[in-house]
């Protein structure tokens, strides 16, 4: 009796208290996956920009539905998406206003190709014929960026929900899962307090190496699976009957006065770049350039992880029949010394895109004489003139018809 009083009763009391505490609204989100409920709604207008998924599961739902919607284009990019756009030329503003076609944009600095790959792999059930535009930043393939997506960015853009789908959905081929497992395993020791999903991915990578590793990790994997089933139930993001699919629109892109828009964009940019002859806005030139040309640290193709991730993304798009298009961003040739060493990467990307029948808008030029000032607002981020060229490319790639109709 004394034993029960001292040990058993307090133990069960603690268990009951823990269960009650974990299920309170204040504490529950820190331990359990946010669940999809009927209260979550899908907005009718998908013309918006998300820098990441900090807004929670509604952002994931918006993206998933946008991928399924025939009248919506999804743009993936990085730092260029969140910059100032005083002329309203950026696709998620310009295209909806001028045509009524929806554009949802996702990404900020760090959202490189493996991050994009893993996000879309988790949403694979929404990819069939999805209209996806990927902005390829030429700078991703040099300097430290060539090492691929950073761990911080991978974790920022991939929730436990996304990772759980990748881990547990048996319909995803191993050839697409394993690179995610291997990425997690490679970076596992640098993850602070890894979740059980990340632990499972790490173990899966090691188990794939050989039979001895598979046997060694088996007990740990079974225990981890049991805990995951209690704490992180698999939640695939599906949107059947959540909102109506809109009818695809057709427009006549030639009705938009592109030439006059571009002329105005170039002129307005000139007014912001008065302290230099490189076509770079004054503030950026004074802060980052200061009259000195940069030199890119070139990483060879066979050692370039970002380029390998580019090829994996193409493979994913082909497998899931994605209507993908790509935009290769320029680098300002006035601001760089060795773009002749960058050019082979751009040509190689163009060749791969052509081989896989993915349309591409290549804005990159190597020489100053071929560069139109105003295409970029600084050394590497698009200005209004560049955005207008991208707007036109998107519309002519996906929605152009001889007549406009709703």
C-alpha positions in Angstrom: 0.0 0.0 0.0 2.8 2.3 0.9 4.6 1.5 -2.4 1.4 2.3 -4.3 1.0 5.6 -2.5 4.6 6.7 -3.0 5.2 5.5 -6.6 2.2 4.2 -8.5 -0.4 6.9 -7.7 2.0 9.8 -8.5 3.1 8.1 -11.7 -0.4 7.7 -13.1 -1.3 11.1 -11.9 1.7 12.5 -13.9 0.6 10.6 -17.0 -2.9 11.9 -16.8 -1.6 15.5 -16.2 0.8 15.2 -19.2 -2.0 13.9 -21.5 -4.3 16.8 -20.4 -1.5 19.4 -20.8 -0.4 18.2 -24.2 -4.0 18.4 -25.5 -4.5 22.0 -24.4 -4.6 24.7 -27.2 -1.6 26.4 -25.7 0.8 23.4 -25.6 -0.5 21.0 -28.3 1.0 22.7 -31.4 4.5 22.3 -30.0 4.2 18.5 -29.8 1.7 17.5 -32.4 1.3 18.1 -36.1 -1.3 20.8 -37.0 -4.2 18.9 -38.5 -6.3 19.7 -41.5 -9.8 20.5 -40.4 -13.0 21.5 -42.2 -12.6 25.0 -40.8 -9.7 25.7 -43.1 -10.8 27.4 -46.3 -9.3 27.8 -49.7 -9.5 31.4 -51.0 -11.0 32.0 -54.4 -8.1 34.3 -55.4 -4.7 32.7 -55.5 -2.8 35.7 -56.6 -0.5 36.2 -53.7 3.1 35.8 -52.5 4.3 33.6 -49.7 7.9 34.0 -48.5 7.6 30.6 -46.7 5.1 28.5 -44.7 5.2 30.5 -41.5 1.5 31.2 -41.8 0.8 27.5 -41.2 -1.1 24.8 -42.9 -3.4 27.2 -44.8 -0.3 28.2 -46.9 0.2 24.5 -47.8 -3.4 24.2 -48.8 -3.3 27.3 -50.9 -0.2 26.0 -52.7 -1.7 22.5 -53.2 -5.0 23.9 -54.6 -3.1 26.4 -56.9 -1.2 23.5 -58.3 -4.4 21.7 -59.2 -6.2 24.8 -60.6 -6.0 25.1 -64.4 -6.3 28.9 -64.1 -3.4 29.3 -61.8 0.3 29.5 -62.3 2.7 28.7 -59.4 6.0 30.5 -59.4 9.0 29.2 -57.4 11.9 31.5 -56.8 14.1 33.0 -54.1 15.2 36.5 -53.0 13.9 38.3 -56.2 10.3 37.6 -55.3 10.3 39.6 -52.1 12.0 42.8 -53.4 10.3 46.2 -54.0 8.1 46.3 -57.1 7.0 50.0 -57.5 5.8 49.5 -61.0 3.6 46.5 -60.2 5.4 44.3 -62.8 6.0 41.2 -60.8 3.9 38.3 -62.1 1.7 37.8 -59.0 0.6 41.4 -59.3 0.7 42.2 -63.0 -0.8 39.1 -64.5 -3.9 38.9 -62.2 -4.6 42.6 -62.7 -4.3 42.5 -66.5 -5.8 39.1 -67.2 -7.7 37.7 -64.2 -5.3 34.7 -64.3 -4.1 33.7 -60.8 -0.4 33.6 -59.9 0.8 32.2 -56.5 4.5 32.8 -55.8 6.6 31.0 -53.2 10.0 31.6 -51.9 12.6 33.9 -50.5 16.4 33.9 -50.2 17.7 30.3 -49.7 14.8 28.6 -51.6 17.2 26.8 -53.9 16.4 23.8 -56.1 16.5 20.9 -53.6 14.1 22.9 -51.4 11.8 23.3 -54.3 12.2 19.7 -55.2 11.2 18.4 -51.7 8.2 20.7 -51.4 6.8 19.5 -54.7 7.6 15.9 -54.0 5.4 16.2 -50.8 2.6 17.6 -53.0 3.1 15.0 -55.8 -0.6 14.2 -56.0 -1.2 17.8 -57.2 1.5 17.9 -59.8 -0.2 16.3 -62.9 -0.4 19.1 -65.5 0.4 21.8 -62.9 1.6 25.1 -64.3 4.9 25.7 -62.5 7.4 28.4 -63.3 10.9 28.0 -61.7 13.2 31.1 -61.6 16.7 29.8 -61.9 19.1 32.2 -60.2 22.4 32.0 -62.1 24.2 32.7 -58.9 23.0 29.4 -57.4 25.6 27.5 -59.4 28.7 29.2 -58.1 30.3 30.2 -54.8 29.0 28.4 -51.7 25.5 28.2 -53.2 26.7 25.5 -55.6 26.8 23.2 -52.5 23.0 23.1 -52.7 20.2 24.1 -50.5 21.3 24.9 -46.9 20.0 22.9 -44.0 18.3 26.0 -42.5 16.4 26.6 -45.8 15.5 22.9 -46.2 13.9 22.9 -42.7 12.3 26.3 -43.2 10.4 25.1 -46.4 9.6 21.6 -45.4 7.2 21.0 -42.5 6.8 17.7 -40.6 3.7 17.2 -42.7 5.6 17.5 -46.0 8.4 15.2 -44.7 5.9 12.7 -43.3 4.3 12.4 -46.8 7.7 11.9 -48.4 8.6 9.3 -45.8 5.4 7.3 -45.7 3.6 7.6 -49.0 4.3 4.2 -50.7 3.2 5.6 -54.1 6.3 7.8 -54.3 9.1 5.9 -56.1 12.3 5.3 -54.1 14.4 7.1 -56.7 12.6 10.4 -55.6 12.5 9.6 -51.8 16.1 8.5 -51.4 17.7 11.8 -52.2 15.7 13.4 -49.4 16.7 10.7 -47.0 20.4 11.1 -48.0 20.2 14.8 -47.6 18.8 14.5 -44.1 21.5 11.8 -43.2 24.3 14.0 -44.6 23.2 17.0 -42.4 21.7 15.0 -39.5 24.5 15.9 -37.0 23.9 19.6 -37.6 20.1 19.4 -36.8 19.3 20.7 -33.4 16.6 18.5 -31.7 15.6 16.5 -34.8 12.0 15.4 -35.0 11.1 11.7 -35.2 10.4 12.1 -39.0 13.9 13.4 -39.5 15.3 10.6 -37.4 13.4 8.1 -39.5 14.7 9.6 -42.7 18.2 9.5 -41.3 17.8 5.8 -40.4 16.3 5.0 -43.8 19.3 6.4 -45.6 21.6 4.3 -43.5 19.5 1.2 -44.0 19.6 1.6 -47.7 23.4 1.3 -47.7 23.7 -2.5 -47.1 22.1 -5.4 -45.3 24.2 -5.0 -42.2 23.1 -1.4 -41.7 19.5 -2.4 -42.4 19.6 -5.0 -39.6 21.5 -2.7 -37.2 18.9 0.1 -37.5 15.8 -2.1 -37.6 15.0 -2.0 -33.8 15.5 1.7 -33.6 13.4 2.2 -36.7 10.5 0.1 -35.3 10.6 2.1 -32.0 10.7 5.4 -33.9 7.8 4.3 -36.1 5.7 3.6 -33.0 6.3 7.0 -31.6 5.6 8.7 -34.9 2.2 6.9 -35.1 1.3 8.5 -31.8 2.7 11.9 -32.4 2.9 12.6 -36.1 0.2 10.8 -38.1 0.7 11.0 -41.8 -1.3 13.7 -43.4 -1.3 13.9 -47.2 -2.3 17.3 -48.5 -5.3 16.5 -50.7 -8.0 18.9 -51.8 -10.8 16.8 -53.3 -14.1 18.8 -53.1 -12.5 21.6 -51.1 -13.1 24.3 -53.7 -14.3 24.3 -57.3 -11.6 24.1 -60.1 -11.8 27.2 -62.2 -12.1 27.0 -66.0 -8.9 27.7 -67.8 -8.8 31.1 -69.4 -7.5 32.0 -72.8 -6.2 35.5 -73.6 -4.6 37.4 -76.4 -1.3 38.4 -74.9 -0.7 40.9 -77.8 -3.5 43.1 -76.4 -1.1 44.1 -73.6 1.1 47.0 -74.7 4.4 45.3 -74.0 6.7 47.7 -75.9 5.4 50.8 -74.1 5.5 49.1 -70.7 9.1 48.1 -71.3 10.1 51.5 -72.5 8.6 53.1 -69.4 10.2 50.5 -67.1 13.7 51.2 -68.6 13.2 55.0 -68.3 12.1 54.8 -64.7 15.0 52.6 -63.8 17.4 55.1 -65.3 16.1 57.7 -62.8 17.2 55.4 -59.9 20.6 54.7 -61.3 22.2 58.1 -61.6 25.5 57.6 -59.7 26.9 54.9 -62.0 27.0 53.8 -65.6 26.3 50.1 -64.8 22.5 50.3 -64.7 22.5 49.6 -60.9 20.2 51.5 -58.6 22.1 54.1 -56.5 21.5 52.5 -53.1 22.7 49.0 -54.1 25.7 50.5 -55.9 26.8 52.5 -52.9 26.2 49.7 -50.4 27.4 46.6 -52.2 29.2 47.4 -55.4 31.2 50.6 -54.8 32.7 50.5 -58.2 34.3 47.0 -57.8 33.5 44.1 -60.1 32.7 40.7 -58.5 34.3 37.5 -59.4 32.3 34.3 -59.2 33.9 31.2 -57.7 33.1 28.6 -60.3 32.3 25.0 -59.2 32.7 22.4 -62.0 29.5 20.7 -63.2 30.5 17.2 -61.9 31.1 18.6 -58.4 28.1 21.0 -58.5 25.4 19.9 -56.2 23.0 22.6 -57.3 23.3 21.4 -60.8 22.6 17.8 -59.7 19.5 19.1 -57.9 18.5 20.9 -61.1 18.6 17.5 -63.0 16.6 15.8 -60.2 13.9 18.5 -60.4 13.6 17.9 -64.2 13.3 14.2 -63.6 10.5 14.8 -61.0 8.7 17.1 -63.4 8.8 14.6 -66.2 7.6 11.7 -64.0 4.6 13.6 -62.8 3.7 15.3 -66.1 4.2 18.9 -64.9 3.7 21.7 -67.4 6.9 23.3 -66.2 8.6 26.4 -67.6 11.9 28.0 -66.5 13.3 31.5 -66.4 17.1 31.8 -66.3 17.9 35.1 -64.5 20.6 37.4 -65.7 23.7 38.6 -63.9 24.7 42.2 -64.7 27.8 41.9 -66.9 29.0 45.3 -65.8 29.3 44.0 -62.2 31.1 40.7 -62.8 34.6 39.9 -64.1 34.3 36.3 -65.2 30.8 35.7 -66.7 32.6 33.8 -69.5 33.1 31.0 -66.9 29.4 31.1 -66.0 28.1 30.8 -69.6 28.9 27.1 -69.9 26.5 26.4 -67.0 23.7 28.4 -68.7 24.2 26.6 -72.0 24.2 23.2 -70.2 20.9 24.1 -68.5 19.4 25.3 -71.8 20.4 22.0 -73.4 18.8 19.9 -70.6 15.6 21.9 -70.7 15.4 21.6 -74.5 16.0 17.8 -74.3 13.1 17.5 -71.8 10.8 19.8 -73.7 10.5 22.4 -71.0 10.1 26.0 -72.4 12.8 28.4 -71.1 13.1 32.2 -71.1 16.9 32.9 -70.9 17.6 36.4 -69.8 21.3 35.8 -69.2 23.9 37.6 -71.4 27.6 37.4 -71.0 28.7 40.7 -72.5 28.0 44.3 -71.7 27.1 45.2 -75.3 24.2 42.6 -75.2 22.8 43.8 -71.8 19.8 46.1 -71.5 20.2 48.3 -68.4 17.0 48.0 -66.4 16.6 44.3 -67.0 17.9 44.0 -63.4 17.5 46.5 -60.7 20.9 45.8 -59.3 23.6 43.1 -60.0 21.3 40.1 -59.9 17.7 40.9 -59.1 15.1 41.5 -61.7 13.8 45.0 -62.4 10.4 45.9 -63.9 11.7 45.4 -67.5 12.8 41.9 -66.6 9.5 41.1 -64.9 7.5 42.3 -68.0 9.5 39.9 -70.1 8.7 37.1 -67.7 5.0 38.1 -67.6 4.8 37.8 -71.3 6.6 34.5 -71.4 4.2 33.1 -68.8 1.1 34.2 -70.6 2.3 33.0 -74.0 3.5 29.7 -72.6 0.2 28.8 -70.9 -2.8 30.9 -71.9 -2.4 32.4 -75.3 -5.2 32.0 -77.8 -6.3 33.9 -80.8 -9.3 35.4 -79.0 -9.9 36.3 -75.4 -12.7 34.5 -73.6 -13.7 33.6 -70.1 
